[in-house]
Amino acid sequence: MPRFLVERRLREVAQRLHSLRDELAVTDEQGGQLSDEAADNQLRALVSETPLADHEFREAQRHADAWARRRAEIVETIRRLEVRQDELLDRLGSS
């Protein structure tokens, strides 16, 4: 692969990594709030023992679980891009 293509792909990967790391920071901020909300709703559901409180807890927990899945996706994508970046850097260094 020509050097200019490797450099271009390396820039693209670096930009994507930067974007994903920003997204991860925002996601982590939101995750703390969602986890706290789910824990609060769980406590309310246990204390009040009402169907509404239980529903609110389950809904908050679904949001927290969705956040956790999204976070895991972002982390995995970052990991794969870092591997790709290393491969491109190796190609760049060997050319």
C-alpha positions as CSV (number, residue, x, y, z in Angstrom):
1,M,0.0,0.0,0.0
2,P,1.5,3.4,-1.0
3,R,2.7,5.6,1.9
4,F,0.2,8.4,1.2
5,L,-2.7,5.9,1.6
6,V,-1.3,4.6,4.9
7,E,-1.0,8.1,6.1
8,R,-4.5,9.0,5.1
9,R,-6.0,5.9,6.8
10,L,-3.9,6.7,9.8
11,R,-5.4,10.2,10.0
12,E,-8.9,8.8,9.5
13,V,-8.4,6.3,12.3
14,A,-6.9,9.0,14.6
15,Q,-9.9,11.2,14.0
16,R,-12.4,8.4,14.7
17,L,-10.5,7.5,17.9
18,H,-10.7,11.1,19.0
19,S,-14.4,11.2,18.3
20,L,-15.1,7.9,20.1
21,R,-13.1,8.9,23.1
22,D,-15.2,12.1,23.4
23,E,-18.3,10.1,23.0
24,L,-17.1,7.7,25.8
25,A,-16.5,10.6,28.1
26,V,-20.1,11.9,27.6
27,T,-21.4,8.4,27.9
28,D,-19.6,7.8,31.2
29,E,-21.1,11.0,32.6
30,Q,-24.6,10.0,31.6
31,G,-24.0,6.4,32.9
32,G,-23.3,7.6,36.4
33,Q,-26.6,9.5,36.5
34,L,-28.5,6.5,35.0
35,S,-27.0,4.1,37.5
36,D,-27.9,6.4,40.4
37,E,-31.4,6.8,39.1
38,A,-31.9,3.1,38.8
39,A,-30.5,2.5,42.3
40,D,-32.9,5.2,43.7
41,N,-35.8,3.7,41.9
42,Q,-34.9,0.2,43.2
43,L,-34.9,1.4,46.7
44,R,-38.3,3.2,46.3
45,A,-39.7,0.0,44.7
46,L,-38.5,-2.1,47.7
47,V,-39.8,0.4,50.3
48,S,-43.2,1.2,48.7
49,E,-43.9,-2.2,47.1
50,T,-46.3,-0.7,44.5
51,P,-46.6,-1.7,40.9
52,L,-45.8,1.9,39.8
53,A,-42.6,2.0,41.8
54,D,-41.6,-1.4,40.4
55,H,-42.3,-0.2,36.9
56,E,-40.3,2.9,37.3
57,F,-37.4,0.9,38.6
58,R,-37.5,-1.6,35.7
59,E,-37.7,1.3,33.3
60,A,-34.7,3.0,34.9
61,Q,-32.8,-0.3,34.9
62,R,-33.5,-0.8,31.2
63,H,-32.0,2.6,30.5
64,A,-28.9,1.8,32.6
65,D,-28.5,-1.5,30.8
66,A,-28.8,0.1,27.4
67,W,-26.1,2.6,28.5
68,A,-23.9,-0.2,29.6
69,R,-24.3,-2.0,26.2
70,R,-23.5,1.2,24.3
71,R,-20.5,1.9,26.5
72,A,-19.2,-1.6,25.8
73,E,-19.7,-1.1,22.1
74,I,-17.7,2.2,22.2
75,V,-14.9,0.6,24.2
76,E,-14.7,-2.4,21.8
77,T,-14.6,-0.1,18.8
78,I,-11.8,1.9,20.4
79,R,-9.9,-1.3,21.0
80,R,-10.3,-2.4,17.4
81,L,-9.3,1.0,16.1
82,E,-6.2,1.1,18.3
83,V,-5.1,-2.3,16.9
84,R,-5.7,-0.9,13.3
85,Q,-3.7,2.2,14.2
86,D,-0.8,0.1,15.4
87,E,-0.9,-2.0,12.2
88,L,-0.9,1.2,10.1
89,L,2.0,2.6,12.2
90,D,3.9,-0.6,11.6
91,R,3.4,-0.3,7.9
92,L,4.4,3.3,7.9
93,G,7.6,2.4,9.8
94,S,8.5,-0.4,7.5
95,S,8.1,1.6,4.3
